[in-house]
Amino acid sequence: MQVADMAEEDLYIVYKGVHLIKQTHTPESLKYYDEFSFRPEDILIVTYPKSGTVWMQEIVPLILSQGDPVVVDTVPNWSRVPWLESRAFIHNLDQRPSPRVFTTHFQYNMMSTGFLKVKPRVIYVMRNPKDVFTSYSHFSRMTSYLVSPVTQTEFLHKFLDGKAIFGSWFNHVKGWLSAAEQQHIMYISYEEMILDLEASVTRMAQFLDTPLDSEMIRKITDRCVFKNMKKNKMSNYSLMPSKMMDQNGSEFLRKGIAGDWKNHLTAAEAEYFDEFYRKQMQDVKYTFVWD
């Protein structure tokens, strides 16, 4: 069966009102997540999909190892910083030494009681939703486990209405921005990292209580520049079977830039998106780099 022929009911489940990938989000994995025992030393990278997750899975381990590249050169990113809600990527997490680093795409109101009680450190990464949509659209066409968009406009409405996997970008961002006890959460954007990656790495290192000298910061920054990270087979998903992710037409790590939406959205689509955004975000006080 071709990807385009696969319907949502074939590929997705609904969990807490949000679409998830049936192949990786099994009842077993969601139960494991819900009962997971967090430690205060844990670090959680939280993103909406296509917002810089892989970038963070490269940066944070390098900060914690003080620039030692062994872990990012030898361990696939889905194993070095696994998704908590996806059983397919979980490997003996209880046996890992602290600080453990995990990833989640879950909205704040989907977080477990264990997370809310322990309050591990969180780095929350945001990205211009028009670029998120553009990247998401490309990604949906190259994977076997996502519904391939029929048309861009059709997918745009689905994305804005929160019917893509992991739900509404707006609910995701607004929920995490209004999270309780924000002293354990660091907020940063994809665009800030592009504008000044060295300053962003410095800020993350400070948040993670991992002092690094300027030479080490520069070393990590150079390693994590998009064009360099893209070469790392442990990060570029080239190890993923082609039946799951076909990179012949479009690479998983595609451009790594801000503003690519201008090359894809029509004027009418961009106008509709902007109006929708204004209505959804009118009460949000946070200052976004892309505004």
C-alpha atoms as an extended CHARMM CRD file, in Angstrom:
* protein
*
       291  EXT
         1         1  MET       CA              0.0000000000        0.0000000000        0.0000000000  PROA      1               0.0000000000
         2         2  GLN       CA              1.3550000000        3.4240000000       -0.9220000000  PROA      2               0.0000000000
         3         3  VAL       CA              1.7230000000        6.1000000000        1.7430000000  PROA      3               0.0000000000
         4         4  ALA       CA             -0.8310000000        8.2960000000       -0.0260000000  PROA      4               0.0000000000
         5         5  ASP       CA             -3.4020000000        5.4860000000        0.3060000000  PROA      5               0.0000000000
         6         6  MET       CA             -3.0220000000        5.2200000000        4.0890000000  PROA      6               0.0000000000
         7         7  ALA       CA             -5.8180000000        6.8730000000        6.0410000000  PROA      7               0.0000000000
         8         8  GLU       CA             -5.6310000000        8.4410000000        9.4850000000  PROA      8               0.0000000000
         9         9  GLU       CA             -7.3770000000        5.4920000000       11.0960000000  PROA      9               0.0000000000
        10        10  ASP       CA             -4.6400000000        3.2220000000        9.7120000000  PROA      10              0.0000000000
        11        11  LEU       CA             -1.7600000000        5.3130000000       10.9790000000  PROA      11              0.0000000000
        12        12  TYR       CA             -2.9150000000        7.3150000000       14.0090000000  PROA      12              0.0000000000
        13        13  ILE       CA             -4.4060000000        6.8220000000       17.4480000000  PROA      13              0.0000000000
        14        14  VAL       CA             -5.9920000000        9.5100000000       19.6080000000  PROA      14              0.0000000000
        15        15  TYR       CA             -4.5220000000        9.9640000000       23.0930000000  PROA      15              0.0000000000
        16        16  LYS       CA             -5.8270000000       12.6880000000       25.4040000000  PROA      16              0.0000000000
        17        17  GLY       CA             -7.5020000000       14.2880000000       22.3920000000  PROA      17              0.0000000000
        18        18  VAL       CA             -4.3090000000       14.4050000000       20.3030000000  PROA      18              0.0000000000
        19        19  HSD       CA             -3.3190000000       12.3620000000       17.2330000000  PROA      19              0.0000000000
        20        20  LEU       CA             -0.2470000000       10.1610000000       17.7620000000  PROA      20              0.0000000000
        21        21  ILE       CA              1.5690000000        7.6960000000       15.5110000000  PROA      21              0.0000000000
        22        22  LYS       CA              0.0750000000        4.2370000000       16.0070000000  PROA      22              0.0000000000
        23        23  GLN       CA              3.2840000000        2.4620000000       15.0090000000  PROA      23              0.0000000000
        24        24  THR       CA              5.3740000000        3.9710000000       17.7980000000  PROA      24              0.0000000000
        25        25  HSD       CA              2.8180000000        5.0310000000       20.4060000000  PROA      25              0.0000000000
        26        26  THR       CA              1.4800000000        1.7030000000       21.5770000000  PROA      26              0.0000000000
        27        27  PRO       CA             -0.6890000000        1.2100000000       24.6770000000  PROA      27              0.0000000000
        28        28  GLU       CA              2.4060000000       -0.2970000000       26.3110000000  PROA      28              0.0000000000
        29        29  SER       CA              4.5740000000        2.7570000000       25.5580000000  PROA      29              0.0000000000
        30        30  LEU       CA              1.9460000000        5.2300000000       26.7530000000  PROA      30              0.0000000000
        31        31  LYS       CA              1.4930000000        3.2640000000       29.9890000000  PROA      31              0.0000000000
        32        32  TYR       CA              5.2810000000        3.2570000000       30.4370000000  PROA      32              0.0000000000
        33        33  TYR       CA              5.3320000000        7.0240000000       29.9640000000  PROA      33              0.0000000000
        34        34  ASP       CA              2.4490000000        7.6400000000       32.3340000000  PROA      34              0.0000000000
        35        35  GLU       CA              4.1580000000        5.6350000000       35.0800000000  PROA      35              0.0000000000
        36        36  PHE       CA              7.7110000000        6.7990000000       34.3790000000  PROA      36              0.0000000000
        37        37  SER       CA              9.7950000000        7.6680000000       37.4500000000  PROA      37              0.0000000000
        38        38  PHE       CA             11.4970000000       11.0190000000       36.9140000000  PROA      38              0.0000000000
        39        39  ARG       CA             14.5480000000       12.1820000000       38.8440000000  PROA      39              0.0000000000
        40        40  PRO       CA             15.1830000000       15.8090000000       39.8160000000  PROA      40              0.0000000000
        41        41  GLU       CA             18.4170000000       15.6570000000       37.7900000000  PROA      41              0.0000000000
        42        42  ASP       CA             16.6350000000       14.6510000000       34.5740000000  PROA      42              0.0000000000
        43        43  ILE       CA             16.6360000000       17.0130000000       31.5970000000  PROA      43              0.0000000000
        44        44  LEU       CA             13.6790000000       17.0820000000       29.2350000000  PROA      44              0.0000000000
        45        45  ILE       CA             13.8510000000       18.6000000000       25.7560000000  PROA      45              0.0000000000
        46        46  VAL       CA             10.3210000000       19.6160000000       24.7970000000  PROA      46              0.0000000000
        47        47  THR       CA              9.3660000000       20.6350000000       21.2710000000  PROA      47              0.0000000000
        48        48  TYR       CA              6.4730000000       20.6500000000       18.9120000000  PROA      48              0.0000000000
        49        49  PRO       CA              7.5520000000       18.5030000000       15.9100000000  PROA      49              0.0000000000
        50        50  LYS       CA              9.8810000000       20.1380000000       13.3720000000  PROA      50              0.0000000000
        51        51  SER       CA             11.0340000000       22.7900000000       15.8440000000  PROA      51              0.0000000000
        52        52  GLY       CA             14.6650000000       21.8600000000       16.4090000000  PROA      52              0.0000000000
        53        53  THR       CA             14.4640000000       18.5430000000       18.2560000000  PROA      53              0.0000000000
        54        54  VAL       CA             17.3990000000       16.9170000000       16.4680000000  PROA      54              0.0000000000
        55        55  TRP       CA             19.4680000000       20.0530000000       16.9790000000  PROA      55              0.0000000000
        56        56  MET       CA             18.8590000000       19.8500000000       20.7250000000  PROA      56              0.0000000000
        57        57  GLN       CA             19.6340000000       16.1260000000       20.7610000000  PROA      57              0.0000000000
        58        58  GLU       CA             23.0740000000       17.1220000000       19.4680000000  PROA      58              0.0000000000
        59        59  ILE       CA             23.7140000000       20.2010000000       21.5990000000  PROA      59              0.0000000000
        60        60  VAL       CA             22.6600000000       19.0290000000       25.0600000000  PROA      60              0.0000000000
        61        61  PRO       CA             24.7390000000       15.7900000000       25.1000000000  PROA      61              0.0000000000
        62        62  LEU       CA             27.7730000000       17.7720000000       23.9120000000  PROA      62              0.0000000000
        63        63  ILE       CA             27.2780000000       20.3040000000       26.7120000000  PROA      63              0.0000000000
        64        64  LEU       CA             26.9820000000       17.5630000000       29.3230000000  PROA      64              0.0000000000
        65        65  SER       CA             30.0780000000       15.7670000000       27.9810000000  PROA      65              0.0000000000
        66        66  GLN       CA             31.9460000000       19.0920000000       27.8750000000  PROA      66              0.0000000000
        67        67  GLY       CA             32.4710000000       18.7520000000       24.1620000000  PROA      67              0.0000000000
        68        68  ASP       CA             33.4570000000       15.0830000000       24.0290000000  PROA      68              0.0000000000
        69        69  PRO       CA             31.9070000000       13.9540000000       20.7100000000  PROA      69              0.0000000000
        70        70  VAL       CA             31.9360000000       10.1950000000       21.4040000000  PROA      70              0.0000000000
        71        71  VAL       CA             28.2650000000        9.8940000000       22.3240000000  PROA      71              0.0000000000
        72        72  VAL       CA             26.9980000000       11.9260000000       19.3520000000  PROA      72              0.0000000000
        73        73  ASP       CA             29.3630000000       10.1040000000       16.9760000000  PROA      73              0.0000000000
        74        74  THR       CA             28.4720000000        6.5830000000       18.0910000000  PROA      74              0.0000000000
        75        75  VAL       CA             24.8840000000        6.5870000000       19.3930000000  PROA      75              0.0000000000
        76        76  PRO       CA             21.8350000000        7.3900000000       17.2020000000  PROA      76              0.0000000000
        77        77  ASN       CA             20.0220000000       10.4560000000       18.4710000000  PROA      77              0.0000000000
        78        78  TRP       CA             16.8290000000        8.4970000000       19.1730000000  PROA      78              0.0000000000
        79        79  SER       CA             18.8310000000        6.3320000000       21.6020000000  PROA      79              0.0000000000
        80        80  ARG       CA             21.0320000000        9.0070000000       23.1670000000  PROA      80              0.0000000000
        81        81  VAL       CA             18.0360000000       11.2900000000       23.8390000000  PROA      81              0.0000000000
        82        82  PRO       CA             14.9630000000        9.0600000000       23.5030000000  PROA      82              0.0000000000
        83        83  TRP       CA             11.3080000000       10.0460000000       23.3150000000  PROA      83              0.0000000000
        84        84  LEU       CA              9.6370000000        9.1110000000       26.5770000000  PROA      84              0.0000000000
        85        85  GLU       CA              6.2390000000        8.4940000000       25.0020000000  PROA      85              0.0000000000
        86        86  SER       CA              7.5250000000        6.1680000000       22.2820000000  PROA      86              0.0000000000
        87        87  ARG       CA              8.3460000000        2.6530000000       23.4060000000  PROA      87              0.0000000000
        88        88  ALA       CA             10.2560000000        1.9740000000       20.1820000000  PROA      88              0.0000000000
        89        89  PHE       CA             13.0110000000        4.3470000000       21.3280000000  PROA      89              0.0000000000
        90        90  ILE       CA             13.2190000000        3.3490000000       25.0140000000  PROA      90              0.0000000000
        91        91  HSD       CA             16.3130000000        1.4570000000       26.1390000000  PROA      91              0.0000000000
        92        92  ASN       CA             16.8850000000        0.6820000000       29.8250000000  PROA      92              0.0000000000
        93        93  LEU       CA             16.1600000000        4.2250000000       30.9220000000  PROA      93              0.0000000000
        94        94  ASP       CA             15.9520000000        3.2830000000       34.5910000000  PROA      94              0.0000000000
        95        95  GLN       CA             19.5490000000        2.0650000000       34.4630000000  PROA      95              0.0000000000
        96        96  ARG       CA             20.9950000000        5.2250000000       32.9270000000  PROA      96              0.0000000000
        97        97  PRO       CA             23.1270000000        7.4200000000       35.1890000000  PROA      97              0.0000000000
        98        98  SER       CA             22.0600000000       10.9670000000       35.9580000000  PROA      98              0.0000000000
        99        99  PRO       CA             21.6660000000       13.3980000000       34.3870000000  PROA      99              0.0000000000
       100       100  ARG       CA             19.4410000000       11.5630000000       31.9370000000  PROA      100             0.0000000000
       101       101  VAL       CA             18.2420000000       13.4730000000       28.8820000000  PROA      101             0.0000000000
       102       102  PHE       CA             14.8940000000       12.7790000000       27.2410000000  PROA      102             0.0000000000
       103       103  THR       CA             12.6980000000       14.2360000000       24.5300000000  PROA      103             0.0000000000
       104       104  THR       CA              8.9550000000       14.6950000000       24.3270000000  PROA      104             0.0000000000
       105       105  HSD       CA              6.5420000000       16.2950000000       21.8770000000  PROA      105             0.0000000000
       106       106  PHE       CA              3.7160000000       16.2630000000       24.4250000000  PROA      106             0.0000000000
       107       107  GLN       CA              1.6850000000       19.3070000000       25.3460000000  PROA      107             0.0000000000
       108       108  TYR       CA              1.9320000000       20.5370000000       28.9330000000  PROA      108             0.0000000000
       109       109  ASN       CA             -1.5300000000       19.2260000000       29.8130000000  PROA      109             0.0000000000
       110       110  MET       CA             -0.4180000000       15.7600000000       28.6730000000  PROA      110             0.0000000000
       111       111  MET       CA              2.5080000000       15.5450000000       31.0880000000  PROA      111             0.0000000000
       112       112  SER       CA              2.3910000000       12.8120000000       33.7090000000  PROA      112             0.0000000000
       113       113  THR       CA              1.7930000000       13.3230000000       37.4110000000  PROA      113             0.0000000000
       114       114  GLY       CA              5.3560000000       12.0950000000       37.9910000000  PROA      114             0.0000000000
       115       115  PHE       CA              6.7220000000       14.9210000000       35.8840000000  PROA      115             0.0000000000
       116       116  LEU       CA              4.5640000000       17.5310000000       37.6230000000  PROA      116             0.0000000000
       117       117  LYS       CA              5.6360000000       16.2560000000       41.0380000000  PROA      117             0.0000000000
       118       118  VAL       CA              9.3990000000       15.9260000000       40.4480000000  PROA      118             0.0000000000
       119       119  LYS       CA              9.8120000000       19.0110000000       38.2060000000  PROA      119             0.0000000000
       120       120  PRO       CA             12.9070000000       18.0100000000       36.1870000000  PROA      120             0.0000000000
       121       121  ARG       CA             14.6030000000       20.6990000000       34.1320000000  PROA      121             0.0000000000
       122       122  VAL       CA             13.0060000000       21.4780000000       30.7780000000  PROA      122             0.0000000000
       123       123  ILE       CA             14.3870000000       23.1990000000       27.6950000000  PROA      123             0.0000000000
       124       124  TYR       CA             11.3900000000       24.2530000000       25.6230000000  PROA      124             0.0000000000
       125       125  VAL       CA             12.1620000000       25.1030000000       21.9990000000  PROA      125             0.0000000000
       126       126  MET       CA              9.7430000000       27.0830000000       19.8140000000  PROA      126             0.0000000000
       127       127  ARG       CA              9.8060000000       27.8810000000       16.1000000000  PROA      127             0.0000000000
       128       128  ASN       CA              7.8870000000       30.1350000000       13.7440000000  PROA      128             0.0000000000
       129       129  PRO       CA              4.7590000000       28.0560000000       13.0400000000  PROA      129             0.0000000000
       130       130  LYS       CA              4.8590000000       28.8660000000        9.3270000000  PROA      130             0.0000000000
       131       131  ASP       CA              8.3060000000       27.2630000000        9.1200000000  PROA      131             0.0000000000
       132       132  VAL       CA              7.0770000000       24.4010000000       11.3040000000  PROA      132             0.0000000000
       133       133  PHE       CA              4.2290000000       23.8220000000        8.8740000000  PROA      133             0.0000000000
       134       134  THR       CA              6.5580000000       23.9470000000        5.8540000000  PROA      134             0.0000000000
       135       135  SER       CA              8.9670000000       21.4320000000        7.3700000000  PROA      135             0.0000000000
       136       136  TYR       CA              6.0860000000       19.2770000000        8.5790000000  PROA      136             0.0000000000
       137       137  SER       CA              4.6340000000       19.1790000000        5.0750000000  PROA      137             0.0000000000
       138       138  HSD       CA              7.9150000000       17.9320000000        3.5800000000  PROA      138             0.0000000000
       139       139  PHE       CA              8.3360000000       15.4160000000        6.3890000000  PROA      139             0.0000000000
       140       140  SER       CA              4.8310000000       14.0080000000        5.9510000000  PROA      140             0.0000000000
       141       141  ARG       CA              5.5730000000       13.1970000000        2.3140000000  PROA      141             0.0000000000
       142       142  MET       CA              8.7520000000       11.2330000000        3.0460000000  PROA      142             0.0000000000
       143       143  THR       CA              7.5310000000        8.9480000000        5.8350000000  PROA      143             0.0000000000
       144       144  SER       CA              5.4180000000        5.8230000000        5.7580000000  PROA      144             0.0000000000
       145       145  TYR       CA              3.8670000000        6.4340000000        9.1830000000  PROA      145             0.0000000000
       146       146  LEU       CA              2.2790000000        9.8420000000        8.4800000000  PROA      146             0.0000000000
       147       147  VAL       CA             -0.6520000000       10.6890000000        6.2460000000  PROA      147             0.0000000000
       148       148  SER       CA              0.7260000000       12.3060000000        3.1010000000  PROA      148             0.0000000000
       149       149  PRO       CA             -0.9610000000       15.6790000000        2.3960000000  PROA      149             0.0000000000
       150       150  VAL       CA             -3.2710000000       15.6730000000       -0.6110000000  PROA      150             0.0000000000
       151       151  THR       CA             -2.7520000000       19.4040000000       -1.1870000000  PROA      151             0.0000000000
       152       152  GLN       CA             -0.8080000000       22.0340000000        0.7210000000  PROA      152             0.0000000000
       153       153  THR       CA             -3.9450000000       24.0600000000        1.4630000000  PROA      153             0.0000000000
       154       154  GLU       CA             -5.7550000000       21.0040000000        2.7850000000  PROA      154             0.0000000000
       155       155  PHE       CA             -2.8300000000       20.1940000000        5.0650000000  PROA      155             0.0000000000
       156       156  LEU       CA             -2.5810000000       23.8290000000        6.1590000000  PROA      156             0.0000000000
       157       157  HSD       CA             -6.1380000000       23.7700000000        7.4850000000  PROA      157             0.0000000000
       158       158  LYS       CA             -5.5010000000       20.4600000000        9.2130000000  PROA      158             0.0000000000
       159       159  PHE       CA             -2.3450000000       21.8520000000       10.8250000000  PROA      159             0.0000000000
       160       160  LEU       CA             -4.0150000000       25.0580000000       12.0100000000  PROA      160             0.0000000000
       161       161  ASP       CA             -7.0150000000       23.1370000000       13.3600000000  PROA      161             0.0000000000
       162       162  GLY       CA             -4.7350000000       20.9170000000       15.4460000000  PROA      162             0.0000000000
       163       163  LYS       CA             -5.4740000000       17.7240000000       13.5170000000  PROA      163             0.0000000000
       164       164  ALA       CA             -1.8480000000       16.9190000000       12.7140000000  PROA      164             0.0000000000
       165       165  ILE       CA              0.0830000000       14.5880000000       15.0180000000  PROA      165             0.0000000000
       166       166  PHE       CA              0.7490000000       15.9880000000       18.4920000000  PROA      166             0.0000000000
       167       167  GLY       CA             -2.1440000000       18.3800000000       18.0980000000  PROA      167             0.0000000000
       168       168  SER       CA             -2.2880000000       22.1390000000       17.8420000000  PROA      168             0.0000000000
       169       169  TRP       CA              0.9390000000       24.1520000000       17.6520000000  PROA      169             0.0000000000
       170       170  PHE       CA             -0.9400000000       26.9700000000       19.3540000000  PROA      170             0.0000000000
       171       171  ASN       CA             -2.1100000000       24.8340000000       22.2620000000  PROA      171             0.0000000000
       172       172  HSD       CA              1.3620000000       23.3470000000       22.5680000000  PROA      172             0.0000000000
       173       173  VAL       CA              3.1460000000       26.7000000000       22.8050000000  PROA      173             0.0000000000
       174       174  LYS       CA              0.5270000000       28.4530000000       24.9200000000  PROA      174             0.0000000000
       175       175  GLY       CA              0.3520000000       25.5140000000       27.3260000000  PROA      175             0.0000000000
       176       176  TRP       CA              4.0800000000       25.3810000000       27.9560000000  PROA      176             0.0000000000
       177       177  LEU       CA              4.3860000000       29.1740000000       28.1780000000  PROA      177             0.0000000000
       178       178  SER       CA              1.7710000000       29.1620000000       30.9350000000  PROA      178             0.0000000000
       179       179  ALA       CA              3.2700000000       26.1650000000       32.7640000000  PROA      179             0.0000000000
       180       180  ALA       CA              3.3840000000       26.3030000000       36.5320000000  PROA      180             0.0000000000
       181       181  GLU       CA              6.6940000000       26.9140000000       38.3510000000  PROA      181             0.0000000000
       182       182  GLN       CA              8.6620000000       28.1220000000       35.3630000000  PROA      182             0.0000000000
       183       183  GLN       CA             11.9470000000       28.4130000000       37.2460000000  PROA      183             0.0000000000
       184       184  HSD       CA             12.8150000000       24.9080000000       36.0340000000  PROA      184             0.0000000000
       185       185  ILE       CA             11.9740000000       25.7100000000       32.3950000000  PROA      185             0.0000000000
       186       186  MET       CA             14.2290000000       27.4540000000       29.8770000000  PROA      186             0.0000000000
       187       187  TYR       CA             12.4930000000       28.9310000000       26.8420000000  PROA      187             0.0000000000
       188       188  ILE       CA             14.3810000000       29.4070000000       23.5940000000  PROA      188             0.0000000000
       189       189  SER       CA             13.5010000000       29.6080000000       19.9230000000  PROA      189             0.0000000000
       190       190  TYR       CA             14.8920000000       28.0250000000       16.7890000000  PROA      190             0.0000000000
       191       191  GLU       CA             15.3700000000       31.5330000000       15.4140000000  PROA      191             0.0000000000
       192       192  GLU       CA             17.4620000000       32.6280000000       18.4220000000  PROA      192             0.0000000000
       193       193  MET       CA             19.7220000000       29.6410000000       17.8560000000  PROA      193             0.0000000000
       194       194  ILE       CA             20.1540000000       30.5470000000       14.1980000000  PROA      194             0.0000000000
       195       195  LEU       CA             20.8700000000       34.2010000000       15.0200000000  PROA      195             0.0000000000
       196       196  ASP       CA             23.4950000000       33.4150000000       17.6680000000  PROA      196             0.0000000000
       197       197  LEU       CA             24.1790000000       29.7340000000       18.2960000000  PROA      197             0.0000000000
       198       198  GLU       CA             27.1840000000       30.4570000000       20.5040000000  PROA      198             0.0000000000
       199       199  ALA       CA             25.1110000000       32.6250000000       22.8520000000  PROA      199             0.0000000000
       200       200  SER       CA             22.3710000000       29.9880000000       22.8440000000  PROA      200             0.0000000000
       201       201  VAL       CA             24.8000000000       27.1980000000       23.7670000000  PROA      201             0.0000000000
       202       202  THR       CA             26.2310000000       29.4050000000       26.5280000000  PROA      202             0.0000000000
       203       203  ARG       CA             22.7710000000       30.0270000000       27.9230000000  PROA      203             0.0000000000
       204       204  MET       CA             21.9040000000       26.3280000000       27.8550000000  PROA      204             0.0000000000
       205       205  ALA       CA             25.1390000000       25.4070000000       29.6100000000  PROA      205             0.0000000000
       206       206  GLN       CA             24.3820000000       27.9070000000       32.3630000000  PROA      206             0.0000000000
       207       207  PHE       CA             20.8470000000       26.5830000000       32.7410000000  PROA      207             0.0000000000
       208       208  LEU       CA             22.2070000000       23.0290000000       33.0010000000  PROA      208             0.0000000000
       209       209  ASP       CA             24.7910000000       24.0710000000       35.6120000000  PROA      209             0.0000000000
       210       210  THR       CA             27.5970000000       22.9090000000       33.3320000000  PROA      210             0.0000000000
       211       211  PRO       CA             30.2640000000       25.6110000000       33.2260000000  PROA      211             0.0000000000
       212       212  LEU       CA             32.1710000000       25.6780000000       29.9560000000  PROA      212             0.0000000000
       213       213  ASP       CA             34.9980000000       27.9760000000       28.9310000000  PROA      213             0.0000000000
       214       214  SER       CA             34.7690000000       30.0640000000       25.7750000000  PROA      214             0.0000000000
       215       215  GLU       CA             36.9240000000       27.6590000000       23.7550000000  PROA      215             0.0000000000
       216       216  MET       CA             34.6630000000       24.7420000000       24.6290000000  PROA      216             0.0000000000
       217       217  ILE       CA             31.5690000000       26.7820000000       23.7680000000  PROA      217             0.0000000000
       218       218  ARG       CA             33.0560000000       27.5880000000       20.3560000000  PROA      218             0.0000000000
       219       219  LYS       CA             33.9480000000       23.9240000000       19.7950000000  PROA      219             0.0000000000
       220       220  ILE       CA             30.4030000000       22.7610000000       20.5610000000  PROA      220             0.0000000000
       221       221  THR       CA             28.9310000000       25.5680000000       18.4770000000  PROA      221             0.0000000000
       222       222  ASP       CA             31.0230000000       24.6430000000       15.4450000000  PROA      222             0.0000000000
       223       223  ARG       CA             30.0660000000       21.0190000000       15.8470000000  PROA      223             0.0000000000
       224       224  CYS       CA             26.3640000000       21.9280000000       15.9530000000  PROA      224             0.0000000000
       225       225  VAL       CA             26.2280000000       24.3090000000       13.0030000000  PROA      225             0.0000000000
       226       226  PHE       CA             23.5550000000       22.7860000000       10.7670000000  PROA      226             0.0000000000
       227       227  LYS       CA             25.8280000000       21.9180000000        7.8360000000  PROA      227             0.0000000000
       228       228  ASN       CA             28.2060000000       20.0610000000       10.1770000000  PROA      228             0.0000000000
       229       229  MET       CA             25.5070000000       18.2620000000       12.1610000000  PROA      229             0.0000000000
       230       230  LYS       CA             23.8590000000       17.1950000000        8.9040000000  PROA      230             0.0000000000
       231       231  LYS       CA             26.9480000000       15.1170000000        8.0750000000  PROA      231             0.0000000000
       232       232  ASN       CA             26.5940000000       13.0260000000       11.2380000000  PROA      232             0.0000000000
       233       233  LYS       CA             24.9580000000        9.7300000000       10.2900000000  PROA      233             0.0000000000
       234       234  MET       CA             23.9680000000        9.2850000000       13.9390000000  PROA      234             0.0000000000
       235       235  SER       CA             21.8370000000       12.4150000000       13.6470000000  PROA      235             0.0000000000
       236       236  ASN       CA             20.6320000000       12.6820000000       10.0390000000  PROA      236             0.0000000000
       237       237  TYR       CA             18.3830000000        9.5920000000       10.1610000000  PROA      237             0.0000000000
       238       238  SER       CA             20.2820000000        7.9170000000        7.3270000000  PROA      238             0.0000000000
       239       239  LEU       CA             20.2430000000        4.8020000000        9.5430000000  PROA      239             0.0000000000
       240       240  MET       CA             16.4440000000        4.7300000000        9.3990000000  PROA      240             0.0000000000
       241       241  PRO       CA             15.1000000000        2.0500000000        6.9980000000  PROA      241             0.0000000000
       242       242  SER       CA             13.9160000000        3.5660000000        3.7200000000  PROA      242             0.0000000000
       243       243  LYS       CA             10.5670000000        1.8170000000        4.0790000000  PROA      243             0.0000000000
       244       244  MET       CA              9.9330000000        4.0990000000        7.0690000000  PROA      244             0.0000000000
       245       245  MET       CA             11.6430000000        7.2500000000        5.8220000000  PROA      245             0.0000000000
       246       246  ASP       CA             12.4960000000        7.7660000000        2.1710000000  PROA      246             0.0000000000
       247       247  GLN       CA             15.1670000000       10.4700000000        1.9030000000  PROA      247             0.0000000000
       248       248  ASN       CA             15.6530000000       10.1680000000       -1.8470000000  PROA      248             0.0000000000
       249       249  GLY       CA             13.2280000000       12.9770000000       -2.6090000000  PROA      249             0.0000000000
       250       250  SER       CA             13.7680000000       15.1110000000        0.4790000000  PROA      250             0.0000000000
       251       251  GLU       CA             16.3890000000       14.8350000000        3.1970000000  PROA      251             0.0000000000
       252       252  PHE       CA             15.3040000000       14.6100000000        6.8390000000  PROA      252             0.0000000000
       253       253  LEU       CA             17.7110000000       17.4230000000        7.7530000000  PROA      253             0.0000000000
       254       254  ARG       CA             16.6860000000       19.6200000000        4.8640000000  PROA      254             0.0000000000
       255       255  LYS       CA             17.7190000000       23.2900000000        5.1640000000  PROA      255             0.0000000000
       256       256  GLY       CA             17.9020000000       24.3250000000        8.8090000000  PROA      256             0.0000000000
       257       257  ILE       CA             17.0120000000       27.9470000000        8.0930000000  PROA      257             0.0000000000
       258       258  ALA       CA             14.4220000000       30.4840000000        9.1870000000  PROA      258             0.0000000000
       259       259  GLY       CA             11.8720000000       31.8830000000        6.7400000000  PROA      259             0.0000000000
       260       260  ASP       CA             11.7160000000       29.0290000000        4.2420000000  PROA      260             0.0000000000
       261       261  TRP       CA              7.9210000000       29.2710000000        4.4230000000  PROA      261             0.0000000000
       262       262  LYS       CA              8.2080000000       32.2660000000        2.0530000000  PROA      262             0.0000000000
       263       263  ASN       CA              9.3080000000       29.8520000000       -0.6830000000  PROA      263             0.0000000000
       264       264  HSD       CA              6.2820000000       27.5980000000       -0.2300000000  PROA      264             0.0000000000
       265       265  LEU       CA              3.1600000000       29.3330000000        1.1030000000  PROA      265             0.0000000000
       266       266  THR       CA              1.0550000000       31.2660000000       -1.3660000000  PROA      266             0.0000000000
       267       267  ALA       CA              0.1270000000       34.8580000000       -0.5420000000  PROA      267             0.0000000000
       268       268  ALA       CA             -3.4300000000       33.7510000000        0.2800000000  PROA      268             0.0000000000
       269       269  GLU       CA             -2.2130000000       30.9080000000        2.5100000000  PROA      269             0.0000000000
       270       270  ALA       CA              0.2140000000       33.2120000000        4.3530000000  PROA      270             0.0000000000
       271       271  GLU       CA             -2.5180000000       35.8010000000        4.8900000000  PROA      271             0.0000000000
       272       272  TYR       CA             -4.9240000000       33.1830000000        6.2260000000  PROA      272             0.0000000000
       273       273  PHE       CA             -2.1770000000       31.7970000000        8.4880000000  PROA      273             0.0000000000
       274       274  ASP       CA             -1.3580000000       35.2740000000        9.8670000000  PROA      274             0.0000000000
       275       275  GLU       CA             -4.9790000000       36.0330000000       10.6760000000  PROA      275             0.0000000000
       276       276  PHE       CA             -5.4080000000       32.6760000000       12.3900000000  PROA      276             0.0000000000
       277       277  TYR       CA             -2.1870000000       33.2770000000       14.3510000000  PROA      277             0.0000000000
       278       278  ARG       CA             -3.3090000000       36.7400000000       15.5150000000  PROA      278             0.0000000000
       279       279  LYS       CA             -6.5730000000       35.3910000000       16.8700000000  PROA      279             0.0000000000
       280       280  GLN       CA             -4.9530000000       32.4480000000       18.6330000000  PROA      280             0.0000000000
       281       281  MET       CA             -2.0190000000       34.3530000000       20.1490000000  PROA      281             0.0000000000
       282       282  GLN       CA             -3.6190000000       37.7120000000       20.9850000000  PROA      282             0.0000000000
       283       283  ASP       CA             -3.4500000000       37.1340000000       24.7500000000  PROA      283             0.0000000000
       284       284  VAL       CA              0.0840000000       35.7010000000       24.8040000000  PROA      284             0.0000000000
       285       285  LYS       CA              2.5850000000       38.0770000000       26.4340000000  PROA      285             0.0000000000
       286       286  TYR       CA              5.7670000000       36.2890000000       25.3640000000  PROA      286             0.0000000000
       287       287  THR       CA              7.8880000000       38.1500000000       22.7930000000  PROA      287             0.0000000000
       288       288  PHE       CA              8.7250000000       35.8570000000       19.8980000000  PROA      288             0.0000000000
       289       289  VAL       CA             11.7310000000       36.5070000000       17.6670000000  PROA      289             0.0000000000
       290       290  TRP       CA              9.6030000000       36.0480000000       14.5400000000  PROA      290             0.0000000000
       291       291  ASP       CA              6.9380000000       38.6120000000       15.5170000000  PROA      291             0.0000000000
